[in-house]
Structures are given as structure tokens and as C-alpha cells.
Amino acid sequence: MTSTSQRRVLLAKPRGYCAGVDRAVQTVEIALEKYGAPIYVRKQIVHNVHVVRTLEERGAIFVDETEEVPEGAIVVFSAHGVAPVVHEEARGLSLRTIDATCPLVTKVHKEAVRFAKDDFDILLIGHEGHEEVIGTTGEAPDHIHLVDGPDDVANVTVRDPEKVAWLSQTTLSVDETIATVEKLRERFPKLMDPPSDDICYATQNRQVAVKQMAARSDLVIVVGSTNSSNSVRLVEVAKEHGADDARLVDYPEQIDEAWLEGVGTVGVTSGASVPEELVSGVLAWLAERGYGEVEEIESVQESMRFALPHELRKDLRSA
């Protein structure tokens, strides 16, 4: 490890906003500009405290349930996706909906519908209670069984071991998902794979970048919120791949100076729902304490972009 006299920062790239988050946040910002406040948003648009607070200041109102939205109002569905029943609830209240579901999550929803139509038991790898899991399960509730990691595989029961398929939450640890699928395949040799990888490209890329710098880091700081699945996974990946310590913070003020005791190299990254200004704040905080040298560790270049939701594009065109 690096001695504390050679203090430096390894900065992961890619980090921060993925295409789905960028699209979702832009959706709320543009809706506020076009239609005026308030704009209602069902659940947090993305799992980041700072983003939610900033949008609230501009006139967004975040609600937990569709019934909290006044009849006839505009509501944006979050990047994590919703079950079909939520669309029905919105129609019942005559709400104008803008669906900001990440296209990669929509892909998983469509896979669930297709496997259910063919009467497969679907093993959905994911975390119980996560909004994305709730939305995907709602597409085929009679066919989907949640599998929460490798240790949960033994609890799975299916109707026909010959007709089983797996899907996954898009923000999981790549390694843990692979381990879960391997265990599932031991139990169900005929297990069908999704047509393409469900784990989001951005989740994978950020984990790869952390793996590359973890072994060179005494401490890894992940900027992200505690309810952000992909941010929490980055902390776990850093520890699993050689970092002596790894911590999750929303803001630089949450960093404890005691964490830096004996630390020469600090790795810094951020979850896929974190704006770059928060990373800049952490870098400035570290620079004030002698960690001014920054080396960027780039694992892959990202160029993915998603178009705005069609409901918004339609109104923008007509304007």
C-alpha cells in the first residue's frame, strides 16, 4: 500500500449518472419547465437524496402511492419502473402520465411477460422490496419467484423443473448474480437465460472500474445514497477486491477524518444516480486534507444515450 506521505486519489471512470438516470432526471426538469409546478413523481425519480431535494425545490412533489396524486394532475413514473396495476390506477384517476422507466428495466419487464406467456416459472434475482423488483414482479405475479442471492436458491420451488427461466434486477453485483445463476443451474439444469444480460451496462462498468482500483486503495469512498442498490454494491465490490476499507456517503460532510488515519491512497467513485457535483465536493474535501493528486482510472468509455419518454417528446414536438 501507499505510504501516507504519498497521498493521492484514484478516481474511477465511468462513474455517476448512467443514461437511464440522466433521462429520468431530465424528464422531471423538462416537465417542470413545460407544464409548470407542481409535477408529481411516484416514488423517488432516482435513488439519490440530493437529486430528490433539488427537484423538490423546483416544484416536484414526490409521493409513495398513485392515490396521493390529485385527479387529472401530471405524474412521472420513476426510473425503476412500475407494475401494470399502477398504470391502471393512474387511468382511474385520469392522470396524465409520463413514464420515465429506464429502457433497460422495460426490457426486463418484456422478458417477464414473454416467459410468463410461455408458462415458465421465472426466477427473479433481486432484493425484496426494491421498487424495480416490485415493478417486474407485477408483470407476471403468478409466475415470478424472487431469489435474493445464492443462499436463497435452496428455498426455490417450481412447478416444472424443465420450464424455468431466470431474470435479474438491473443494479445487482455482477459476481453475486453469476454465483446465483450457477447455483440455480445446479438445481435446474434446463434453466433458460434471458435473451440478453439483464444487469445494466452502467452497473457493470462501475463495478469493473472499482475492481481495477480497489487493490491499490487503502480506502474507497463511494458517493451515493443508502437506498441506491448499485451504490451499495460498489462498496461491497471494493471490499471484496482488495480495498482495506470502503464507505458510502451522500456528501463530503459525512466523511469521518478518522477514516483517513494511515491512508495513503483513496479511491473515489459514485453510483449511477449521483450528479458529478457531489463527486467534485468529495475531491475538494480530500484535497484540503492533502489528497490533491488525482489519477483517473478508466475501465471503459461510455456513449449510451436514451431518448426522452415519448409522452414528453410528443408535447415538445407539438410546441
C-alpha positions as CSV (number, residue, x, y, z in Angstrom):
1,M,0.0,0.0,0.0
2,T,1.0,3.6,-0.5
3,S,2.6,5.4,2.5
4,T,0.7,8.4,3.9
5,S,3.5,10.7,2.7
6,Q,2.3,9.9,-0.9
7,R,-1.3,10.9,-0.6
8,R,-3.3,10.6,-3.7
9,V,-6.8,9.8,-5.1
10,L,-7.7,7.2,-7.7
11,L,-10.8,8.4,-9.4
12,A,-13.0,5.8,-11.2
13,K,-14.3,6.4,-14.7
14,P,-17.0,5.7,-15.6
15,R,-18.9,6.9,-12.5
16,G,-22.1,8.8,-11.7
17,Y,-25.1,9.3,-14.0
18,C,-26.0,6.5,-16.3
19,A,-28.2,7.1,-19.4
20,G,-31.3,5.9,-17.6
21,V,-30.8,8.3,-14.7
22,D,-29.9,11.2,-16.9
23,R,-33.1,10.6,-18.9
24,A,-35.3,10.3,-15.8
25,V,-33.9,13.5,-14.1
26,Q,-34.2,15.4,-17.4
27,T,-37.8,14.2,-17.7
28,V,-38.8,15.9,-14.4
29,E,-36.8,19.0,-15.1
30,I,-38.3,19.5,-18.6
31,A,-41.8,18.7,-17.4
32,L,-41.4,21.4,-14.7
33,E,-40.3,23.9,-17.4
34,K,-43.0,22.9,-19.9
35,Y,-46.1,22.4,-17.6
36,G,-45.1,24.3,-14.5
37,A,-45.1,23.2,-10.9
38,P,-46.3,21.1,-9.3
39,I,-45.2,17.9,-11.2
40,Y,-45.9,14.8,-9.2
41,V,-43.4,11.9,-9.2
42,R,-44.4,8.5,-8.0
43,K,-41.5,7.3,-5.7
44,Q,-38.1,8.8,-5.9
45,I,-37.3,9.5,-9.5
46,V,-33.8,8.0,-8.9
47,H,-32.3,6.8,-5.6
48,N,-30.3,9.9,-4.6
49,V,-31.1,12.2,-1.7
50,H,-29.5,15.3,-3.4
51,V,-31.3,14.8,-6.7
52,V,-34.7,14.5,-5.0
53,R,-34.2,17.5,-2.8
54,T,-33.1,19.6,-5.8
55,L,-36.1,18.7,-7.8
56,E,-38.4,19.3,-4.8
57,E,-37.0,22.9,-4.6
58,R,-38.0,23.4,-8.2
59,G,-41.6,22.2,-7.6
60,A,-41.6,18.4,-7.9
61,I,-43.8,16.6,-5.4
62,F,-42.8,13.0,-4.6
63,V,-45.4,10.6,-3.5
64,D,-45.4,6.9,-2.5
65,E,-48.7,5.9,-4.0
66,T,-50.7,6.9,-7.1
67,E,-53.7,7.7,-5.0
68,E,-51.8,10.6,-3.4
69,V,-51.8,12.4,-6.8
70,P,-54.8,14.8,-7.3
71,E,-57.2,13.7,-10.1
72,G,-56.2,15.0,-13.5
73,A,-52.7,16.0,-12.5
74,I,-49.4,15.1,-14.2
75,V,-47.4,12.2,-12.7
76,V,-44.0,10.9,-13.6
77,F,-43.2,7.3,-13.0
78,S,-39.6,6.7,-11.7
79,A,-36.7,5.2,-13.5
80,H,-37.2,1.9,-11.6
81,G,-40.4,1.1,-13.4
82,V,-43.9,0.2,-12.2
83,A,-46.3,-2.7,-12.3
84,P,-49.2,-2.7,-14.8
85,V,-51.6,-2.1,-11.9
86,V,-50.0,1.3,-11.3
87,H,-50.9,2.3,-14.9
88,E,-54.5,1.2,-14.2
89,E,-54.6,3.3,-11.0
90,A,-53.4,6.3,-13.0
91,R,-56.1,5.8,-15.6
92,G,-58.7,5.6,-12.9
93,L,-57.7,9.0,-11.6
94,S,-57.5,10.5,-15.1
95,L,-53.8,11.3,-14.5
96,R,-51.5,12.5,-17.3
97,T,-48.6,10.0,-17.1
98,I,-45.0,10.4,-18.2
99,D,-43.2,7.1,-17.9
100,A,-39.5,7.6,-17.1
101,T,-38.8,3.9,-16.6
102,C,-35.2,3.1,-17.7
103,P,-35.4,1.3,-21.1
104,L,-33.2,-1.4,-19.7
105,V,-35.7,-2.1,-16.9
106,T,-38.5,-2.1,-19.5
107,K,-36.5,-4.8,-21.4
108,V,-36.7,-7.0,-18.2
109,H,-40.4,-6.3,-17.9
110,K,-40.9,-7.5,-21.5
111,E,-38.8,-10.6,-20.9
112,A,-41.0,-11.4,-17.9
113,V,-44.2,-11.1,-19.9
114,R,-42.8,-13.3,-22.7
115,F,-41.6,-16.1,-20.3
116,A,-44.9,-16.0,-18.5
117,K,-46.9,-16.2,-21.8
118,D,-44.9,-19.4,-22.4
119,D,-45.9,-20.6,-18.9
120,F,-42.4,-20.7,-17.5
121,D,-41.6,-20.3,-13.8
122,I,-39.5,-17.1,-13.6
123,L,-36.7,-16.9,-11.0
124,L,-36.1,-13.1,-10.5
125,I,-32.8,-12.5,-8.8
126,G,-33.1,-9.3,-6.8
127,H,-33.7,-7.7,-3.4
128,E,-37.0,-8.0,-1.7
129,G,-38.9,-4.7,-1.5
130,H,-36.8,-2.9,-4.2
131,E,-39.0,-0.8,-6.5
132,E,-37.6,-2.4,-9.6
133,V,-38.3,-5.9,-8.3
134,I,-41.9,-4.9,-7.3
135,G,-42.5,-3.5,-10.8
136,T,-41.1,-6.5,-12.6
137,T,-43.0,-9.0,-10.4
138,G,-46.2,-7.1,-11.2
139,E,-45.9,-8.1,-14.8
140,A,-46.4,-11.8,-14.0
141,P,-47.1,-12.2,-10.3
142,D,-48.3,-15.8,-10.7
143,H,-45.1,-16.9,-12.5
144,I,-42.3,-14.9,-10.7
145,H,-40.4,-16.2,-7.7
146,L,-37.9,-13.9,-6.0
147,V,-34.3,-15.2,-5.4
148,D,-32.4,-13.0,-3.1
149,G,-28.8,-14.2,-3.7
150,P,-27.1,-17.6,-3.8
151,D,-28.1,-18.5,-0.3
152,D,-31.8,-18.2,-1.2
153,V,-31.6,-20.8,-4.1
154,A,-32.4,-23.7,-1.8
155,N,-35.7,-22.1,-0.9
156,V,-36.9,-22.1,-4.6
157,T,-39.9,-24.3,-5.6
158,V,-41.2,-24.5,-9.1
159,R,-44.0,-26.4,-10.9
160,D,-41.9,-28.0,-13.6
161,P,-38.0,-28.1,-13.4
162,E,-38.0,-28.4,-17.2
163,K,-39.7,-24.9,-17.7
164,V,-37.7,-22.5,-15.6
165,A,-36.1,-19.2,-16.6
166,W,-34.1,-16.5,-14.7
167,L,-34.2,-12.7,-14.9
168,S,-32.4,-10.2,-12.6
169,Q,-32.7,-6.7,-11.1
170,T,-30.5,-4.5,-13.3
171,T,-28.5,-3.0,-10.4
172,L,-27.0,-6.1,-8.7
173,S,-23.5,-7.2,-8.2
174,V,-22.3,-8.9,-11.3
175,D,-20.3,-11.5,-9.4
176,E,-23.2,-12.3,-7.0
177,T,-25.6,-12.7,-9.8
178,I,-23.3,-15.1,-11.7
179,A,-22.9,-17.1,-8.5
180,T,-26.7,-17.2,-8.0
181,V,-27.3,-18.4,-11.6
182,E,-24.6,-21.1,-11.2
183,K,-26.4,-22.4,-8.1
184,L,-29.8,-22.2,-9.8
185,R,-28.4,-24.2,-12.8
186,E,-27.2,-26.9,-10.5
187,R,-30.8,-27.3,-9.3
188,F,-32.4,-26.7,-12.7
189,P,-30.1,-27.9,-15.5
190,K,-32.6,-26.8,-18.1
191,L,-32.7,-23.2,-16.7
192,M,-33.3,-20.7,-19.5
193,D,-31.3,-17.5,-19.8
194,P,-32.8,-14.1,-20.7
195,P,-32.2,-13.2,-24.3
196,S,-29.5,-10.7,-23.2
197,D,-27.8,-9.8,-20.0
198,D,-30.2,-8.1,-17.5
199,I,-27.5,-6.3,-15.4
200,C,-27.3,-2.7,-16.6
201,Y,-24.2,-1.8,-18.7
202,A,-23.6,1.1,-16.3
203,T,-23.8,-1.1,-13.2
204,Q,-21.2,-3.5,-14.7
205,N,-18.9,-0.7,-15.9
206,R,-18.8,1.0,-12.5
207,Q,-18.1,-2.3,-10.8
208,V,-15.3,-3.1,-13.2
209,A,-13.7,0.3,-12.6
210,V,-13.9,-0.2,-8.8
211,K,-12.3,-3.7,-9.1
212,Q,-9.4,-2.1,-11.0
213,M,-8.6,0.4,-8.3
214,A,-9.7,-1.4,-5.1
215,A,-6.4,-3.4,-4.6
216,R,-4.5,-0.1,-4.9
217,S,-6.7,1.7,-2.4
218,D,-6.4,1.9,1.4
219,L,-9.9,3.4,1.5
220,V,-12.6,3.6,-1.2
221,I,-15.3,6.3,-0.9
222,V,-18.5,5.6,-2.9
223,V,-20.7,8.7,-3.3
224,G,-24.3,7.6,-3.2
225,S,-27.4,7.1,-1.1
226,T,-28.1,4.1,1.2
227,N,-31.2,3.2,-0.8
228,S,-29.3,3.1,-4.0
229,S,-28.7,-0.6,-4.8
230,N,-25.9,-0.1,-7.3
231,S,-24.1,2.3,-4.9
232,V,-24.3,-0.2,-2.0
233,R,-22.9,-2.9,-4.4
234,L,-19.9,-0.7,-5.2
235,V,-18.9,-0.6,-1.5
236,E,-19.2,-4.4,-1.4
237,V,-17.2,-4.9,-4.6
238,A,-14.4,-2.6,-3.3
239,K,-14.1,-4.6,-0.1
240,E,-14.2,-7.9,-2.0
241,H,-11.4,-6.9,-4.4
242,G,-8.7,-5.6,-2.1
243,A,-9.7,-2.3,-0.5
244,D,-8.8,-2.2,3.2
245,D,-12.0,-0.1,3.8
246,A,-14.9,1.2,1.8
247,R,-17.6,3.7,2.8
248,L,-20.8,5.2,1.4
249,V,-21.5,8.9,1.7
250,D,-24.0,11.3,0.2
251,Y,-22.0,14.4,0.9
252,P,-18.3,15.2,1.9
253,E,-19.5,16.4,5.3
254,Q,-20.3,12.7,6.1
255,I,-16.7,11.6,5.7
256,D,-15.1,11.0,9.1
257,E,-11.5,12.2,9.2
258,A,-10.7,9.2,11.3
259,W,-11.2,7.0,8.2
260,L,-8.0,8.7,6.7
261,E,-5.7,7.6,9.5
262,G,-2.8,5.8,7.9
263,V,-4.4,6.1,4.5
264,G,-2.2,6.9,1.5
265,T,-4.5,6.2,-1.4
266,V,-8.2,6.9,-1.5
267,G,-10.3,5.5,-4.3
268,V,-13.3,7.6,-5.3
269,T,-16.4,6.6,-7.3
270,S,-20.1,7.2,-7.4
271,G,-23.3,5.3,-8.0
272,A,-25.3,5.6,-11.2
273,S,-27.7,8.1,-9.8
274,V,-25.1,10.6,-8.4
275,P,-24.5,14.0,-10.1
276,E,-20.9,14.9,-10.7
277,E,-21.1,18.0,-8.5
278,L,-21.2,15.7,-5.4
279,V,-18.0,13.9,-6.5
280,S,-16.3,17.3,-7.1
281,G,-17.3,18.2,-3.5
282,V,-15.6,15.0,-2.1
283,L,-12.5,15.6,-4.2
284,A,-12.3,19.2,-2.9
285,W,-12.7,17.9,0.7
286,L,-9.9,15.4,0.2
287,A,-7.6,18.0,-1.5
288,E,-7.9,20.2,1.6
289,R,-6.5,17.3,3.6
290,G,-3.5,16.7,1.4
291,Y,-5.1,14.4,-1.2
292,G,-4.7,16.7,-4.1
293,E,-3.0,14.4,-6.6
294,V,-5.8,12.7,-8.7
295,E,-5.3,9.8,-11.1
296,E,-8.3,8.8,-13.2
297,I,-8.8,5.0,-13.7
298,E,-10.8,4.5,-16.8
299,S,-12.1,1.0,-17.4
300,V,-14.3,1.6,-20.4
301,Q,-15.7,4.5,-22.4
302,E,-19.5,5.1,-22.2
303,S,-21.6,6.6,-25.0
304,M,-25.1,5.3,-24.3
305,R,-27.9,7.8,-24.5
306,F,-31.7,7.3,-24.3
307,A,-34.4,9.4,-25.8
308,L,-36.9,11.2,-23.6
309,P,-40.2,9.4,-22.8
310,H,-42.5,9.5,-25.8
311,E,-45.2,11.4,-23.9
312,L,-42.8,14.3,-23.4
313,R,-41.3,14.2,-26.9
314,K,-44.8,14.4,-28.4
315,D,-45.7,17.5,-26.4
316,L,-42.3,19.1,-27.1
317,R,-42.8,18.5,-30.9
318,S,-46.3,20.0,-30.9
319,A,-45.0,23.0,-29.1
